[in-house]
């Protein structure tokens, strides 16, 4: 099943605004996340794309 346009848009928005990398487990989290979706840690650091 191909990726929907909505999914592409979501990814594009995340890449534009950056995302959070969990310092605890290294998981990538959406920029609006308050805590890691994998380990629930709030120890997140920002990661931004530079285009
Ligand atoms: Zn984590």
mmCIF file of the protein (N, C-alpha, C, O) and its ligand, coordinates in Angstrom:
data_MODEL
# 
_entry.id   MODEL 
# 
loop_
_entity.id 
_entity.type 
_entity.pdbx_number_of_molecules 
1 polymer     1 
2 non-polymer 1 
# 
_entity_poly.entity_id                      1 
_entity_poly.type                           'polypeptide(L)' 
_entity_poly.nstd_linkage                   no 
_entity_poly.nstd_monomer                   no 
_entity_poly.pdbx_seq_one_letter_code       
;(UNK)(UNK)(UNK)(UNK)(UNK)(UNK)(UNK)(UNK)(UNK)(UNK)(UNK)(UNK)(UNK)(UNK)(UNK)(UNK)
(UNK)(UNK)(UNK)(UNK)(UNK)(UNK)(UNK)(UNK)(UNK)(UNK)(UNK)(UNK)(UNK)(UNK)(UNK)(UNK)
(UNK)(UNK)(UNK)(UNK)(UNK)(UNK)(UNK)(UNK)(UNK)(UNK)(UNK)(UNK)(UNK)(UNK)(UNK)(UNK)
(UNK)(UNK)(UNK)
;
_entity_poly.pdbx_seq_one_letter_code_can   XXXXXXXXXXXXXXXXXXXXXXXXXXXXXXXXXXXXXXXXXXXXXXXXXXX 
_entity_poly.pdbx_strand_id                 A 
# 
loop_
_entity_poly_seq.entity_id 
_entity_poly_seq.num 
_entity_poly_seq.mon_id 
_entity_poly_seq.hetero 
1 1  UNK n 
1 2  UNK n 
1 3  UNK n 
1 4  UNK n 
1 5  UNK n 
1 6  UNK n 
1 7  UNK n 
1 8  UNK n 
1 9  UNK n 
1 10 UNK n 
1 11 UNK n 
1 12 UNK n 
1 13 UNK n 
1 14 UNK n 
1 15 UNK n 
1 16 UNK n 
1 17 UNK n 
1 18 UNK n 
1 19 UNK n 
1 20 UNK n 
1 21 UNK n 
1 22 UNK n 
1 23 UNK n 
1 24 UNK n 
1 25 UNK n 
1 26 UNK n 
1 27 UNK n 
1 28 UNK n 
1 29 UNK n 
1 30 UNK n 
1 31 UNK n 
1 32 UNK n 
1 33 UNK n 
1 34 UNK n 
1 35 UNK n 
1 36 UNK n 
1 37 UNK n 
1 38 UNK n 
1 39 UNK n 
1 40 UNK n 
1 41 UNK n 
1 42 UNK n 
1 43 UNK n 
1 44 UNK n 
1 45 UNK n 
1 46 UNK n 
1 47 UNK n 
1 48 UNK n 
1 49 UNK n 
1 50 UNK n 
1 51 UNK n 
# 
loop_
_struct_asym.id 
_struct_asym.entity_id 
A 1 
B 2 
# 
loop_
_chem_comp.id 
_chem_comp.type 
_chem_comp.mon_nstd_flag 
UNK 'L-peptide linking' . 
ZN  non-polymer         . 
# 
_pdbx_entity_nonpoly.entity_id   2 
_pdbx_entity_nonpoly.name        ? 
_pdbx_entity_nonpoly.comp_id     ZN 
# 
_pdbx_nonpoly_scheme.asym_id         B 
_pdbx_nonpoly_scheme.entity_id       2 
_pdbx_nonpoly_scheme.mon_id          ZN 
_pdbx_nonpoly_scheme.ndb_seq_num     1 
_pdbx_nonpoly_scheme.pdb_seq_num     101 
_pdbx_nonpoly_scheme.auth_seq_num    101 
_pdbx_nonpoly_scheme.pdb_mon_id      ZN 
_pdbx_nonpoly_scheme.auth_mon_id     ZN 
_pdbx_nonpoly_scheme.pdb_strand_id   A 
_pdbx_nonpoly_scheme.pdb_ins_code    . 
# 
loop_
_atom_site.group_PDB 
_atom_site.id 
_atom_site.type_symbol 
_atom_site.label_atom_id 
_atom_site.label_alt_id 
_atom_site.label_comp_id 
_atom_site.label_asym_id 
_atom_site.label_entity_id 
_atom_site.label_seq_id 
_atom_site.pdbx_PDB_ins_code 
_atom_site.Cartn_x 
_atom_site.Cartn_y 
_atom_site.Cartn_z 
_atom_site.occupancy 
_atom_site.B_iso_or_equiv 
_atom_site.pdbx_formal_charge 
_atom_site.auth_seq_id 
_atom_site.auth_comp_id 
_atom_site.auth_asym_id 
_atom_site.auth_atom_id 
_atom_site.pdbx_PDB_model_num 
ATOM   1   N  N  . UNK A 1 1  ? 0.856  -1.192 0.000  1.00 0.00 ? 1   UNK A N  1 
ATOM   2   C  CA . UNK A 1 1  ? 0.000  0.000  0.000  1.00 0.00 ? 1   UNK A CA 1 
ATOM   3   C  C  . UNK A 1 1  ? 0.896  1.248  0.000  1.00 0.00 ? 1   UNK A C  1 
ATOM   4   O  O  . UNK A 1 1  ? 1.764  1.386  0.863  1.00 0.00 ? 1   UNK A O  1 
ATOM   5   N  N  . UNK A 1 2  ? 0.692  2.142  -0.949 1.00 0.00 ? 2   UNK A N  1 
ATOM   6   C  CA . UNK A 1 2  ? 1.549  3.337  -1.022 1.00 0.00 ? 2   UNK A CA 1 
ATOM   7   C  C  . UNK A 1 2  ? 1.294  4.285  0.137  1.00 0.00 ? 2   UNK A C  1 
ATOM   8   O  O  . UNK A 1 2  ? 0.226  4.289  0.750  1.00 0.00 ? 2   UNK A O  1 
ATOM   9   N  N  . UNK A 1 3  ? 2.307  5.084  0.413  1.00 0.00 ? 3   UNK A N  1 
ATOM   10  C  CA . UNK A 1 3  ? 2.180  6.084  1.478  1.00 0.00 ? 3   UNK A CA 1 
ATOM   11  C  C  . UNK A 1 3  ? 1.201  7.170  1.017  1.00 0.00 ? 3   UNK A C  1 
ATOM   12  O  O  . UNK A 1 3  ? 1.297  7.672  -0.103 1.00 0.00 ? 3   UNK A O  1 
ATOM   13  N  N  . UNK A 1 4  ? 0.279  7.517  1.881  1.00 0.00 ? 4   UNK A N  1 
ATOM   14  C  CA . UNK A 1 4  ? -0.720 8.518  1.512  1.00 0.00 ? 4   UNK A CA 1 
ATOM   15  C  C  . UNK A 1 4  ? -0.126 9.912  1.510  1.00 0.00 ? 4   UNK A C  1 
ATOM   16  O  O  . UNK A 1 4  ? 0.917  10.147 2.120  1.00 0.00 ? 4   UNK A O  1 
ATOM   17  N  N  . UNK A 1 5  ? -0.781 10.833 0.830  1.00 0.00 ? 5   UNK A N  1 
ATOM   18  C  CA . UNK A 1 5  ? -0.314 12.217 0.814  1.00 0.00 ? 5   UNK A CA 1 
ATOM   19  C  C  . UNK A 1 5  ? -0.304 12.803 2.222  1.00 0.00 ? 5   UNK A C  1 
ATOM   20  O  O  . UNK A 1 5  ? 0.544  13.628 2.563  1.00 0.00 ? 5   UNK A O  1 
ATOM   21  N  N  . UNK A 1 6  ? -1.258 12.364 3.026  1.00 0.00 ? 6   UNK A N  1 
ATOM   22  C  CA . UNK A 1 6  ? -1.329 12.887 4.392  1.00 0.00 ? 6   UNK A CA 1 
ATOM   23  C  C  . UNK A 1 6  ? -0.082 12.483 5.176  1.00 0.00 ? 6   UNK A C  1 
ATOM   24  O  O  . UNK A 1 6  ? 0.459  13.263 5.960  1.00 0.00 ? 6   UNK A O  1 
ATOM   25  N  N  . UNK A 1 7  ? 0.356  11.257 4.947  1.00 0.00 ? 7   UNK A N  1 
ATOM   26  C  CA . UNK A 1 7  ? 1.565  10.788 5.621  1.00 0.00 ? 7   UNK A CA 1 
ATOM   27  C  C  . UNK A 1 7  ? 2.782  11.572 5.131  1.00 0.00 ? 7   UNK A C  1 
ATOM   28  O  O  . UNK A 1 7  ? 3.641  11.949 5.928  1.00 0.00 ? 7   UNK A O  1 
ATOM   29  N  N  . UNK A 1 8  ? 2.856  11.814 3.836  1.00 0.00 ? 8   UNK A N  1 
ATOM   30  C  CA . UNK A 1 8  ? 3.971  12.604 3.284  1.00 0.00 ? 8   UNK A CA 1 
ATOM   31  C  C  . UNK A 1 8  ? 3.970  14.001 3.878  1.00 0.00 ? 8   UNK A C  1 
ATOM   32  O  O  . UNK A 1 8  ? 5.024  14.539 4.216  1.00 0.00 ? 8   UNK A O  1 
ATOM   33  N  N  . UNK A 1 9  ? 2.790  14.584 4.003  1.00 0.00 ? 9   UNK A N  1 
ATOM   34  C  CA . UNK A 1 9  ? 2.676  15.938 4.543  1.00 0.00 ? 9   UNK A CA 1 
ATOM   35  C  C  . UNK A 1 9  ? 3.152  15.967 5.987  1.00 0.00 ? 9   UNK A C  1 
ATOM   36  O  O  . UNK A 1 9  ? 3.861  16.884 6.402  1.00 0.00 ? 9   UNK A O  1 
ATOM   37  N  N  . UNK A 1 10 ? 2.756  14.957 6.742  1.00 0.00 ? 10  UNK A N  1 
ATOM   38  C  CA . UNK A 1 10 ? 3.155  14.895 8.150  1.00 0.00 ? 10  UNK A CA 1 
ATOM   39  C  C  . UNK A 1 10 ? 4.682  14.810 8.263  1.00 0.00 ? 10  UNK A C  1 
ATOM   40  O  O  . UNK A 1 10 ? 5.299  15.494 9.079  1.00 0.00 ? 10  UNK A O  1 
ATOM   41  N  N  . UNK A 1 11 ? 5.260  13.969 7.440  1.00 0.00 ? 11  UNK A N  1 
ATOM   42  C  CA . UNK A 1 11 ? 6.713  13.810 7.467  1.00 0.00 ? 11  UNK A CA 1 
ATOM   43  C  C  . UNK A 1 11 ? 7.391  15.106 7.057  1.00 0.00 ? 11  UNK A C  1 
ATOM   44  O  O  . UNK A 1 11 ? 8.390  15.509 7.653  1.00 0.00 ? 11  UNK A O  1 
ATOM   45  N  N  . UNK A 1 12 ? 6.842  15.762 6.030  1.00 0.00 ? 12  UNK A N  1 
ATOM   46  C  CA . UNK A 1 12 ? 7.426  17.016 5.561  1.00 0.00 ? 12  UNK A CA 1 
ATOM   47  C  C  . UNK A 1 12 ? 7.391  18.072 6.662  1.00 0.00 ? 12  UNK A C  1 
ATOM   48  O  O  . UNK A 1 12 ? 8.348  18.825 6.837  1.00 0.00 ? 12  UNK A O  1 
ATOM   49  N  N  . UNK A 1 13 ? 6.301  18.124 7.393  1.00 0.00 ? 13  UNK A N  1 
ATOM   50  C  CA . UNK A 1 13 ? 6.172  19.095 8.480  1.00 0.00 ? 13  UNK A CA 1 
ATOM   51  C  C  . UNK A 1 13 ? 7.180  18.775 9.581  1.00 0.00 ? 13  UNK A C  1 
ATOM   52  O  O  . UNK A 1 13 ? 7.826  19.676 10.117 1.00 0.00 ? 13  UNK A O  1 
ATOM   53  N  N  . UNK A 1 14 ? 7.312  17.511 9.910  1.00 0.00 ? 14  UNK A N  1 
ATOM   54  C  CA . UNK A 1 14 ? 8.273  17.127 10.941 1.00 0.00 ? 14  UNK A CA 1 
ATOM   55  C  C  . UNK A 1 14 ? 9.687  17.498 10.524 1.00 0.00 ? 14  UNK A C  1 
ATOM   56  O  O  . UNK A 1 14 ? 10.480 17.969 11.340 1.00 0.00 ? 14  UNK A O  1 
ATOM   57  N  N  . UNK A 1 15 ? 9.998  17.286 9.255  1.00 0.00 ? 15  UNK A N  1 
ATOM   58  C  CA . UNK A 1 15 ? 11.345 17.580 8.785  1.00 0.00 ? 15  UNK A CA 1 
ATOM   59  C  C  . UNK A 1 15 ? 11.590 19.084 8.716  1.00 0.00 ? 15  UNK A C  1 
ATOM   60  O  O  . UNK A 1 15 ? 12.710 19.551 8.923  1.00 0.00 ? 15  UNK A O  1 
ATOM   61  N  N  . UNK A 1 16 ? 10.537 19.832 8.423  1.00 0.00 ? 16  UNK A N  1 
ATOM   62  C  CA . UNK A 1 16 ? 10.701 21.279 8.345  1.00 0.00 ? 16  UNK A CA 1 
ATOM   63  C  C  . UNK A 1 16 ? 10.967 21.865 9.721  1.00 0.00 ? 16  UNK A C  1 
ATOM   64  O  O  . UNK A 1 16 ? 11.832 22.726 9.877  1.00 0.00 ? 16  UNK A O  1 
ATOM   65  N  N  . UNK A 1 17 ? 10.229 21.402 10.712 1.00 0.00 ? 17  UNK A N  1 
ATOM   66  C  CA . UNK A 1 17 ? 10.337 21.972 12.047 1.00 0.00 ? 17  UNK A CA 1 
ATOM   67  C  C  . UNK A 1 17 ? 11.322 21.225 12.937 1.00 0.00 ? 17  UNK A C  1 
ATOM   68  O  O  . UNK A 1 17 ? 11.601 21.642 14.061 1.00 0.00 ? 17  UNK A O  1 
ATOM   69  N  N  . UNK A 1 18 ? 11.841 20.123 12.423 1.00 0.00 ? 18  UNK A N  1 
ATOM   70  C  CA . UNK A 1 18 ? 12.772 19.346 13.223 1.00 0.00 ? 18  UNK A CA 1 
ATOM   71  C  C  . UNK A 1 18 ? 12.061 18.312 14.069 1.00 0.00 ? 18  UNK A C  1 
ATOM   72  O  O  . UNK A 1 18 ? 10.860 18.091 13.918 1.00 0.00 ? 18  UNK A O  1 
ATOM   73  N  N  . UNK A 1 19 ? 12.800 17.688 14.950 1.00 0.00 ? 19  UNK A N  1 
ATOM   74  C  CA . UNK A 1 19 ? 12.212 16.670 15.812 1.00 0.00 ? 19  UNK A CA 1 
ATOM   75  C  C  . UNK A 1 19 ? 13.061 16.536 17.069 1.00 0.00 ? 19  UNK A C  1 
ATOM   76  O  O  . UNK A 1 19 ? 14.092 17.191 17.221 1.00 0.00 ? 19  UNK A O  1 
ATOM   77  N  N  . UNK A 1 20 ? 12.605 15.683 17.952 1.00 0.00 ? 20  UNK A N  1 
ATOM   78  C  CA . UNK A 1 20 ? 13.311 15.460 19.206 1.00 0.00 ? 20  UNK A CA 1 
ATOM   79  C  C  . UNK A 1 20 ? 13.988 14.092 19.175 1.00 0.00 ? 20  UNK A C  1 
ATOM   80  O  O  . UNK A 1 20 ? 13.418 13.103 18.715 1.00 0.00 ? 20  UNK A O  1 
ATOM   81  N  N  . UNK A 1 21 ? 15.226 14.069 19.679 1.00 0.00 ? 21  UNK A N  1 
ATOM   82  C  CA . UNK A 1 21 ? 15.929 12.807 19.863 1.00 0.00 ? 21  UNK A CA 1 
ATOM   83  C  C  . UNK A 1 21 ? 15.982 12.515 21.357 1.00 0.00 ? 21  UNK A C  1 
ATOM   84  O  O  . UNK A 1 21 ? 16.399 13.352 22.157 1.00 0.00 ? 21  UNK A O  1 
ATOM   85  N  N  . UNK A 1 22 ? 15.559 11.331 21.707 1.00 0.00 ? 22  UNK A N  1 
ATOM   86  C  CA . UNK A 1 22 ? 15.573 10.953 23.124 1.00 0.00 ? 22  UNK A CA 1 
ATOM   87  C  C  . UNK A 1 22 ? 17.006 10.684 23.572 1.00 0.00 ? 22  UNK A C  1 
ATOM   88  O  O  . UNK A 1 22 ? 17.725 9.905  22.945 1.00 0.00 ? 22  UNK A O  1 
ATOM   89  N  N  . UNK A 1 23 ? 17.415 11.332 24.658 1.00 0.00 ? 23  UNK A N  1 
ATOM   90  C  CA . UNK A 1 23 ? 18.761 11.089 25.182 1.00 0.00 ? 23  UNK A CA 1 
ATOM   91  C  C  . UNK A 1 23 ? 18.832 9.730  25.878 1.00 0.00 ? 23  UNK A C  1 
ATOM   92  O  O  . UNK A 1 23 ? 19.915 9.173  26.060 1.00 0.00 ? 23  UNK A O  1 
ATOM   93  N  N  . UNK A 1 24 ? 17.705 9.219  26.254 1.00 0.00 ? 24  UNK A N  1 
ATOM   94  C  CA . UNK A 1 24 ? 17.676 7.977  27.004 1.00 0.00 ? 24  UNK A CA 1 
ATOM   95  C  C  . UNK A 1 24 ? 17.789 6.756  26.092 1.00 0.00 ? 24  UNK A C  1 
ATOM   96  O  O  . UNK A 1 24 ? 18.574 5.846  26.358 1.00 0.00 ? 24  UNK A O  1 
ATOM   97  N  N  . UNK A 1 25 ? 16.990 6.740  25.001 1.00 0.00 ? 25  UNK A N  1 
ATOM   98  C  CA . UNK A 1 25 ? 16.963 5.558  24.137 1.00 0.00 ? 25  UNK A CA 1 
ATOM   99  C  C  . UNK A 1 25 ? 17.275 5.885  22.693 1.00 0.00 ? 25  UNK A C  1 
ATOM   100 O  O  . UNK A 1 25 ? 17.410 4.967  21.884 1.00 0.00 ? 25  UNK A O  1 
ATOM   101 N  N  . UNK A 1 26 ? 17.396 7.166  22.327 1.00 0.00 ? 26  UNK A N  1 
ATOM   102 C  CA . UNK A 1 26 ? 17.767 7.529  20.964 1.00 0.00 ? 26  UNK A CA 1 
ATOM   103 C  C  . UNK A 1 26 ? 16.622 7.519  19.982 1.00 0.00 ? 26  UNK A C  1 
ATOM   104 O  O  . UNK A 1 26 ? 16.851 7.683  18.783 1.00 0.00 ? 26  UNK A O  1 
ATOM   105 N  N  . UNK A 1 27 ? 15.401 7.334  20.438 1.00 0.00 ? 27  UNK A N  1 
ATOM   106 C  CA . UNK A 1 27 ? 14.256 7.312  19.547 1.00 0.00 ? 27  UNK A CA 1 
ATOM   107 C  C  . UNK A 1 27 ? 13.969 8.707  19.002 1.00 0.00 ? 27  UNK A C  1 
ATOM   108 O  O  . UNK A 1 27 ? 14.202 9.710  19.677 1.00 0.00 ? 27  UNK A O  1 
ATOM   109 N  N  . UNK A 1 28 ? 13.458 8.760  17.763 1.00 0.00 ? 28  UNK A N  1 
ATOM   110 C  CA . UNK A 1 28 ? 13.077 10.024 17.167 1.00 0.00 ? 28  UNK A CA 1 
ATOM   111 C  C  . UNK A 1 28 ? 11.614 10.287 17.510 1.00 0.00 ? 28  UNK A C  1 
ATOM   112 O  O  . UNK A 1 28 ? 10.759 9.414  17.357 1.00 0.00 ? 28  UNK A O  1 
ATOM   113 N  N  . UNK A 1 29 ? 11.343 11.496 17.974 1.00 0.00 ? 29  UNK A N  1 
ATOM   114 C  CA . UNK A 1 29 ? 9.988  11.856 18.362 1.00 0.00 ? 29  UNK A CA 1 
ATOM   115 C  C  . UNK A 1 29 ? 9.527  13.095 17.605 1.00 0.00 ? 29  UNK A C  1 
ATOM   116 O  O  . UNK A 1 29 ? 10.346 13.944 17.253 1.00 0.00 ? 29  UNK A O  1 
ATOM   117 N  N  . UNK A 1 30 ? 8.235  13.209 17.352 1.00 0.00 ? 30  UNK A N  1 
ATOM   118 C  CA . UNK A 1 30 ? 7.725  14.390 16.673 1.00 0.00 ? 30  UNK A CA 1 
ATOM   119 C  C  . UNK A 1 30 ? 7.975  15.647 17.491 1.00 0.00 ? 30  UNK A C  1 
ATOM   120 O  O  . UNK A 1 30 ? 8.122  15.604 18.712 1.00 0.00 ? 30  UNK A O  1 
ATOM   121 N  N  . UNK A 1 31 ? 8.019  16.770 16.775 1.00 0.00 ? 31  UNK A N  1 
ATOM   122 C  CA . UNK A 1 31 ? 8.410  18.027 17.402 1.00 0.00 ? 31  UNK A CA 1 
ATOM   123 C  C  . UNK A 1 31 ? 7.411  18.454 18.469 1.00 0.00 ? 31  UNK A C  1 
ATOM   124 O  O  . UNK A 1 31 ? 7.770  19.216 19.367 1.00 0.00 ? 31  UNK A O  1 
ATOM   125 N  N  . UNK A 1 32 ? 6.182  17.991 18.397 1.00 0.00 ? 32  UNK A N  1 
ATOM   126 C  CA . UNK A 1 32 ? 5.180  18.379 19.388 1.00 0.00 ? 32  UNK A CA 1 
ATOM   127 C  C  . UNK A 1 32 ? 5.109  17.386 20.550 1.00 0.00 ? 32  UNK A C  1 
ATOM   128 O  O  . UNK A 1 32 ? 4.241  17.501 21.416 1.00 0.00 ? 32  UNK A O  1 
ATOM   129 N  N  . UNK A 1 33 ? 6.014  16.421 20.567 1.00 0.00 ? 33  UNK A N  1 
ATOM   130 C  CA . UNK A 1 33 ? 5.999  15.438 21.650 1.00 0.00 ? 33  UNK A CA 1 
ATOM   131 C  C  . UNK A 1 33 ? 6.512  16.059 22.934 1.00 0.00 ? 33  UNK A C  1 
ATOM   132 O  O  . UNK A 1 33 ? 7.465  16.838 22.917 1.00 0.00 ? 33  UNK A O  1 
ATOM   133 N  N  . UNK A 1 34 ? 5.881  15.715 24.044 1.00 0.00 ? 34  UNK A N  1 
ATOM   134 C  CA . UNK A 1 34 ? 6.350  16.208 25.332 1.00 0.00 ? 34  UNK A CA 1 
ATOM   135 C  C  . UNK A 1 34 ? 7.276  15.201 25.996 1.00 0.00 ? 34  UNK A C  1 
ATOM   136 O  O  . UNK A 1 34 ? 8.063  15.546 26.877 1.00 0.00 ? 34  UNK A O  1 
ATOM   137 N  N  . UNK A 1 35 ? 7.168  13.948 25.559 1.00 0.00 ? 35  UNK A N  1 
ATOM   138 C  CA . UNK A 1 35 ? 8.047  12.914 26.114 1.00 0.00 ? 35  UNK A CA 1 
ATOM   139 C  C  . UNK A 1 35 ? 8.233  11.824 25.087 1.00 0.00 ? 35  UNK A C  1 
ATOM   140 O  O  . UNK A 1 35 ? 7.477  11.727 24.121 1.00 0.00 ? 35  UNK A O  1 
ATOM   141 N  N  . UNK A 1 36 ? 9.239  11.010 25.299 1.00 0.00 ? 36  UNK A N  1 
ATOM   142 C  CA . UNK A 1 36 ? 9.583  9.958  24.351 1.00 0.00 ? 36  UNK A CA 1 
ATOM   143 C  C  . UNK A 1 36 ? 8.450  8.959  24.223 1.00 0.00 ? 36  UNK A C  1 
ATOM   144 O  O  . UNK A 1 36 ? 7.876  8.516  25.218 1.00 0.00 ? 36  UNK A O  1 
ATOM   145 N  N  . UNK A 1 37 ? 8.131  8.605  22.968 1.00 0.00 ? 37  UNK A N  1 
ATOM   146 C  CA . UNK A 1 37 ? 7.033  7.665  22.758 1.00 0.00 ? 37  UNK A CA 1 
ATOM   147 C  C  . UNK A 1 37 ? 7.468  6.239  23.020 1.00 0.00 ? 37  UNK A C  1 
ATOM   148 O  O  . UNK A 1 37 ? 6.627  5.348  23.142 1.00 0.00 ? 37  UNK A O  1 
ATOM   149 N  N  . UNK A 1 38 ? 8.777  6.007  23.110 1.00 0.00 ? 38  UNK A N  1 
ATOM   150 C  CA . UNK A 1 38 ? 9.254  4.644  23.343 1.00 0.00 ? 38  UNK A CA 1 
ATOM   151 C  C  . UNK A 1 38 ? 9.458  4.365  24.823 1.00 0.00 ? 38  UNK A C  1 
ATOM   152 O  O  . UNK A 1 38 ? 8.976  3.357  25.339 1.00 0.00 ? 38  UNK A O  1 
ATOM   153 N  N  . UNK A 1 39 ? 10.185 5.270  25.522 1.00 0.00 ? 39  UNK A N  1 
ATOM   154 C  CA . UNK A 1 39 ? 10.532 4.986  26.907 1.00 0.00 ? 39  UNK A CA 1 
ATOM   155 C  C  . UNK A 1 39 ? 9.881  5.972  27.882 1.00 0.00 ? 39  UNK A C  1 
ATOM   156 O  O  . UNK A 1 39 ? 10.088 5.874  29.091 1.00 0.00 ? 39  UNK A O  1 
ATOM   157 N  N  . UNK A 1 40 ? 9.088  6.931  27.357 1.00 0.00 ? 40  UNK A N  1 
ATOM   158 C  CA . UNK A 1 40 ? 8.337  7.883  28.178 1.00 0.00 ? 40  UNK A CA 1 
ATOM   159 C  C  . UNK A 1 40 ? 9.231  8.860  28.921 1.00 0.00 ? 40  UNK A C  1 
ATOM   160 O  O  . UNK A 1 40 ? 8.766  9.581  29.804 1.00 0.00 ? 40  UNK A O  1 
ATOM   161 N  N  . UNK A 1 41 ? 10.510 8.888  28.570 1.00 0.00 ? 41  UNK A N  1 
ATOM   162 C  CA . UNK A 1 41 ? 11.423 9.839  29.196 1.00 0.00 ? 41  UNK A CA 1 
ATOM   163 C  C  . UNK A 1 41 ? 11.164 11.238 28.670 1.00 0.00 ? 41  UNK A C  1 
ATOM   164 O  O  . UNK A 1 41 ? 10.753 11.413 27.523 1.00 0.00 ? 41  UNK A O  1 
ATOM   165 N  N  . UNK A 1 42 ? 11.405 12.231 29.512 1.00 0.00 ? 42  UNK A N  1 
ATOM   166 C  CA . UNK A 1 42 ? 11.295 13.621 29.063 1.00 0.00 ? 42  UNK A CA 1 
ATOM   167 C  C  . UNK A 1 42 ? 12.675 14.197 28.736 1.00 0.00 ? 42  UNK A C  1 
ATOM   168 O  O  . UNK A 1 42 ? 12.821 15.396 28.498 1.00 0.00 ? 42  UNK A O  1 
ATOM   169 N  N  . UNK A 1 43 ? 13.655 13.343 28.728 1.00 0.00 ? 43  UNK A N  1 
ATOM   170 C  CA . UNK A 1 43 ? 15.024 13.774 28.452 1.00 0.00 ? 43  UNK A CA 1 
ATOM   171 C  C  . UNK A 1 43 ? 15.253 13.798 26.941 1.00 0.00 ? 43  UNK A C  1 
ATOM   172 O  O  . UNK A 1 43 ? 15.911 12.920 26.384 1.00 0.00 ? 43  UNK A O  1 
ATOM   173 N  N  . UNK A 1 44 ? 14.696 14.823 26.290 1.00 0.00 ? 44  UNK A N  1 
ATOM   174 C  CA . UNK A 1 44 ? 14.761 14.938 24.840 1.00 0.00 ? 44  UNK A CA 1 
ATOM   175 C  C  . UNK A 1 44 ? 15.672 16.096 24.452 1.00 0.00 ? 44  UNK A C  1 
ATOM   176 O  O  . UNK A 1 44 ? 15.770 17.094 25.166 1.00 0.00 ? 44  UNK A O  1 
ATOM   177 N  N  . UNK A 1 45 ? 16.333 15.947 23.318 1.00 0.00 ? 45  UNK A N  1 
ATOM   178 C  CA . UNK A 1 45 ? 17.121 17.056 22.785 1.00 0.00 ? 45  UNK A CA 1 
ATOM   179 C  C  . UNK A 1 45 ? 16.615 17.365 21.370 1.00 0.00 ? 45  UNK A C  1 
ATOM   180 O  O  . UNK A 1 45 ? 16.205 16.459 20.645 1.00 0.00 ? 45  UNK A O  1 
ATOM   181 N  N  . UNK A 1 46 ? 16.645 18.645 20.982 1.00 0.00 ? 46  UNK A N  1 
ATOM   182 C  CA . UNK A 1 46 ? 16.125 19.021 19.675 1.00 0.00 ? 46  UNK A CA 1 
ATOM   183 C  C  . UNK A 1 46 ? 17.080 18.634 18.557 1.00 0.00 ? 46  UNK A C  1 
ATOM   184 O  O  . UNK A 1 46 ? 18.299 18.666 18.725 1.00 0.00 ? 46  UNK A O  1 
ATOM   185 N  N  . UNK A 1 47 ? 16.513 18.270 17.420 1.00 0.00 ? 47  UNK A N  1 
ATOM   186 C  CA . UNK A 1 47 ? 17.293 17.996 16.217 1.00 0.00 ? 47  UNK A CA 1 
ATOM   187 C  C  . UNK A 1 47 ? 16.597 18.698 15.065 1.00 0.00 ? 47  UNK A C  1 
ATOM   188 O  O  . UNK A 1 47 ? 15.421 18.452 14.796 1.00 0.00 ? 47  UNK A O  1 
ATOM   189 N  N  . UNK A 1 48 ? 17.323 19.570 14.389 1.00 0.00 ? 48  UNK A N  1 
ATOM   190 C  CA . UNK A 1 48 ? 16.708 20.332 13.311 1.00 0.00 ? 48  UNK A CA 1 
ATOM   191 C  C  . UNK A 1 48 ? 17.435 20.071 11.998 1.00 0.00 ? 48  UNK A C  1 
ATOM   192 O  O  . UNK A 1 48 ? 18.649 19.872 11.957 1.00 0.00 ? 48  UNK A O  1 
ATOM   193 N  N  . UNK A 1 49 ? 16.654 20.079 10.939 1.00 0.00 ? 49  UNK A N  1 
ATOM   194 C  CA . UNK A 1 49 ? 17.234 19.978 9.614  1.00 0.00 ? 49  UNK A CA 1 
ATOM   195 C  C  . UNK A 1 49 ? 17.642 21.367 9.150  1.00 0.00 ? 49  UNK A C  1 
ATOM   196 O  O  . UNK A 1 49 ? 16.929 22.345 9.375  1.00 0.00 ? 49  UNK A O  1 
ATOM   197 N  N  . UNK A 1 50 ? 18.775 21.441 8.514  1.00 0.00 ? 50  UNK A N  1 
ATOM   198 C  CA . UNK A 1 50 ? 19.235 22.732 8.006  1.00 0.00 ? 50  UNK A CA 1 
ATOM   199 C  C  . UNK A 1 50 ? 19.206 22.702 6.479  1.00 0.00 ? 50  UNK A C  1 
ATOM   200 O  O  . UNK A 1 50 ? 20.112 22.171 5.838  1.00 0.00 ? 50  UNK A O  1 
ATOM   201 N  N  . UNK A 1 51 ? 18.157 23.278 5.914  1.00 0.00 ? 51  UNK A N  1 
ATOM   202 C  CA . UNK A 1 51 ? 18.045 23.350 4.447  1.00 0.00 ? 51  UNK A CA 1 
ATOM   203 C  C  . UNK A 1 51 ? 18.028 24.806 4.037  1.00 0.00 ? 51  UNK A C  1 
ATOM   204 O  O  . UNK A 1 51 ? 17.939 25.112 2.848  1.00 0.00 ? 51  UNK A O  1 
HETATM 205 ZN ZN . ZN  B 2 .  ? 13.289 7.315  24.824 1.00 0.00 ? 101 ZN  A ZN 1 
# 
